[in-house]
């Protein structure tokens, strides 16, 4: 896969996840823990980029 497709997939998954969290009003409650999924996406992206890129 090309890196651009991987980037687009990750952006779409993150957007859908944030929309779901917002629809259940979980963004205000879990704002202090937002760094954890951001770091998870960062390291997952590094892994996929090194493995398939």
KEPAGU-38557 format. One line per field, with one value per atom (N, C-alpha, C, O): residue number from 1; x negated, y, z; atom name; residue in one letter. Coordinates in pm, 1 decimal. Example, Ala and Ser with C-alpha at 12.3 -4.5 7.8 and 13.67 -1.06 7.14 Angstrom:
2
seq <- (1 1 1 1 2 2 2 2)
c1 <- (-1319.0 -1230.0 -1320.0 -1423.6 -1285.0 -1367.0 -1290.0 -1340.9)
c2 <- (-569.0 -450.0 -330.0 -331.9 -225.0 -106.0 3.0 113.8)
c3 <- (780.0 780.0 780.0 846.5 708.0 714.0 787.0 803.9)
atom <- (N CA C O N CA C O)
type <- (A A A A S S S S)
This chain:
53
seq <- (1 1 1 1 2 2 2 2 3 3 3 3 4 4 4 4 5 5 5 5 6 6 6 6 7 7 7 7 8 8 8 8 9 9 9 9 10 10 10 10 11 11 11 11 12 12 12 12 13 13 13 13 14 14 14 14 15 15 15 15 16 16 16 16 17 17 17 17 18 18 18 18 19 19 19 19 20 20 20 20 21 21 21 21 22 22 22 22 23 23 23 23 24 24 24 24 25 25 25 25 26 26 26 26 27 27 27 27 28 28 28 28 29 29 29 29 30 30 30 30 31 31 31 31 32 32 32 32 33 33 33 33 34 34 34 34 35 35 35 35 36 36 36 36 37 37 37 37 38 38 38 38 39 39 39 39 40 40 40 40 41 41 41 41 42 42 42 42 43 43 43 43 44 44 44 44 45 45 45 45 46 46 46 46 47 47 47 47 48 48 48 48 49 49 49 49 50 50 50 50 51 51 51 51 52 52 52 52 53 53 53 53)
c1 <- (-83.1 0.0 -87.6 -197.2 -38.5 -111.2 -82.7 20.6 -174.3 -160.8 -40.6 19.7 -4.7 108.5 237.9 324.5 253.1 373.9 380.7 488.0 268.0 263.5 298.4 372.4 246.1 278.4 427.5 488.2 486.2 629.0 712.9 811.5 675.6 749.2 742.3 843.5 626.0 610.6 690.3 751.7 690.2 766.9 916.2 987.2 963.9 1106.2 1143.3 1248.0 1059.7 1088.0 1088.1 1174.5 993.6 989.5 1111.5 1167.5 1153.9 1270.8 1397.2 1479.3 1413.1 1530.8 1529.3 1633.2 1413.0 1402.6 1438.5 1509.0 1390.4 1422.8 1571.1 1630.7 1629.4 1772.4 1853.8 1951.5 1813.7 1884.7 1869.9 1967.0 1749.8 1730.4 1812.2 1866.7 1820.9 1898.2 2047.8 2120.6 2093.7 2236.6 2281.5 2397.9 2190.1 2222.2 2180.4 2183.6 2141.5 2098.3 1984.5 1983.7 1889.8 1776.3 1651.3 1552.1 1654.9 1535.8 1508.7 1393.0 1612.8 1592.3 1543.6 1461.4 1595.4 1560.7 1419.1 1352.5 1373.0 1243.6 1137.7 1041.5 1153.1 1059.6 919.0 821.3 907.4 774.3 701.3 580.7 771.7 709.0 690.8 661.3 707.5 698.1 556.2 539.3 456.2 319.0 292.7 210.9 359.1 336.4 372.4 288.4 494.1 521.1 438.3 406.7 402.7 318.2 181.2 128.4 124.2 -4.3 7.9 -83.0 119.7 140.6 145.0 83.4 218.4 221.5 83.7 47.0 8.5 -125.0 -216.0 -280.9 -220.3 -308.3 -256.7 -336.1 -125.4 -69.7 -104.9 -138.0 -97.8 -134.2 -281.8 -317.8 -366.5 -509.2 -534.7 -614.4 -467.3 -484.6 -439.4 -510.6 -320.6 -268.8 -355.4 -380.2 -401.2 -485.2 -617.8 -667.0 -675.2 -803.0 -783.9 -870.7 -673.8 -652.8 -606.7 -655.5 -512.8 -453.8 -494.2 -461.2 -563.9 -596.5 -724.6 -762.9)
c2 <- (-118.1 0.0 124.5 126.0 223.7 350.3 422.5 400.8 507.5 579.2 671.8 692.4 727.3 819.5 747.1 803.6 623.2 547.2 513.1 517.3 479.8 451.3 576.0 568.2 691.6 817.6 847.9 888.6 828.3 855.4 761.7 804.7 635.8 539.3 577.0 570.4 616.1 653.7 780.3 789.8 876.4 999.0 968.8 1022.6 883.1 847.9 772.9 800.0 679.5 604.6 698.7 687.2 790.1 885.5 976.7 1006.3 1021.6 1108.5 1035.5 1091.1 912.7 834.3 809.6 818.5 779.0 758.5 882.7 874.6 997.5 1122.3 1159.0 1212.4 1130.5 1156.0 1066.4 1111.3 939.9 849.8 893.8 891.9 933.2 981.4 1106.5 1123.1 1194.2 1316.6 1288.0 1354.7 1189.9 1158.8 1099.5 1112.7 1034.5 979.8 1073.1 1034.2 1195.2 1296.7 1246.7 1272.0 1176.7 1125.3 1212.0 1188.5 1311.5 1393.3 1483.3 1504.3 1536.1 1623.4 1544.6 1592.5 1423.4 1341.6 1286.4 1269.9 1258.0 1192.4 1282.4 1232.0 1413.3 1505.4 1492.9 1512.5 1460.5 1450.0 1323.1 1311.6 1228.0 1104.0 1098.6 991.9 1210.7 1212.6 1186.1 1147.2 1206.3 1184.1 1036.1 1003.0 948.4 804.5 755.4 691.2 782.3 736.5 807.9 750.1 933.8 1005.3 938.2 918.8 903.3 832.6 694.1 649.1 626.5 494.3 504.9 424.2 604.9 624.7 661.1 618.2 738.2 777.8 656.0 638.2 572.1 455.1 350.4 280.7 338.5 247.9 295.7 215.1 426.4 481.9 463.2 434.1 479.7 455.0 309.0 280.1 217.8 74.9 39.7 -29.0 87.4 56.9 122.4 62.5 243.1 312.1 241.7 234.0 190.6 119.8 -18.9 -66.9 -82.3 -218.5 -223.4 -305.2 -135.8 -141.2 -25.6 -25.0 70.9 190.1 184.8 279.0)
c3 <- (0.0 0.0 0.0 56.0 -61.3 -59.2 71.5 134.8 110.4 237.4 238.6 344.0 125.7 121.3 154.1 220.9 108.6 139.8 288.2 348.3 346.2 489.3 568.5 666.5 527.2 594.5 586.6 685.7 470.0 452.4 538.3 598.1 545.1 626.9 773.4 843.2 821.6 962.4 993.3 1099.6 903.1 924.5 930.6 1015.6 840.8 840.9 968.4 1027.1 1012.0 1134.7 1255.5 1342.4 1261.6 1372.8 1370.7 1476.3 1253.5 1243.8 1287.0 1360.0 1242.9 1282.4 1433.0 1498.5 1487.5 1632.0 1711.0 1811.6 1666.2 1735.8 1722.5 1816.1 1607.6 1590.3 1683.3 1743.2 1695.3 1786.5 1931.5 2007.2 1970.5 2107.2 2134.2 2243.3 2035.7 2052.9 2059.7 2133.2 1984.0 1985.7 2118.8 2156.5 2189.8 2322.1 2435.6 2552.4 2401.9 2499.8 2588.6 2709.1 2530.0 2605.7 2592.0 2661.1 2504.2 2485.4 2605.1 2641.4 2666.4 2782.2 2903.0 2981.1 2917.1 3033.8 3025.3 3127.6 2904.8 2890.0 2826.8 2768.8 2836.8 2772.5 2829.4 2757.1 2957.6 3016.3 2973.9 2995.8 2913.9 2869.4 2717.9 2664.0 2648.0 2502.4 2450.8 2335.3 2533.5 2489.5 2462.6 2376.8 2532.8 2517.6 2376.9 2313.9 2323.7 2187.0 2081.5 1977.5 2107.7 2011.8 2003.2 1893.7 2117.1 2116.0 2053.9 1984.2 2078.8 2018.8 1866.4 1796.8 1814.0 1669.0 1615.0 1505.7 1689.0 1644.4 1629.4 1526.3 1733.6 1727.2 1629.1 1565.9 1615.6 1515.7 1375.0 1288.0 1353.1 1223.9 1191.6 1077.5 1291.6 1270.8 1233.9 1144.6 1302.5 1276.9 1134.8 1061.6 1096.6 963.2 856.8 752.2 881.5 784.0 762.3 649.7 869.5 855.9 795.6 722.6 824.5 778.1 632.2 554.3 595.4 461.9 372.6 254.0 426.4 347.0 282.5 213.2)
atom <- (N CA C O N CA C O N CA C O N CA C O N CA C O N CA C O N CA C O N CA C O N CA C O N CA C O N CA C O N CA C O N CA C O N CA C O N CA C O N CA C O N CA C O N CA C O N CA C O N CA C O N CA C O N CA C O N CA C O N CA C O N CA C O N CA C O N CA C O N CA C O N CA C O N CA C O N CA C O N CA C O N CA C O N CA C O N CA C O N CA C O N CA C O N CA C O N CA C O N CA C O N CA C O N CA C O N CA C O N CA C O N CA C O N CA C O N CA C O N CA C O N CA C O N CA C O N CA C O N CA C O N CA C O)
type <- (X X X X X X X X X X X X X X X X X X X X X X X X X X X X X X X X X X X X X X X X X X X X X X X X X X X X X X X X X X X X X X X X X X X X X X X X X X X X X X X X X X X X X X X X X X X X X X X X X X X X X X X X X X X X X X X X X X X X X X X X X X X X X X X X X X X X X X X X X X X X X X X X X X X X X X X X X X X X X X X X X X X X X X X X X X X X X X X X X X X X X X X X X X X X X X X X X X X X X X X X X X X X X X X X X X X X)
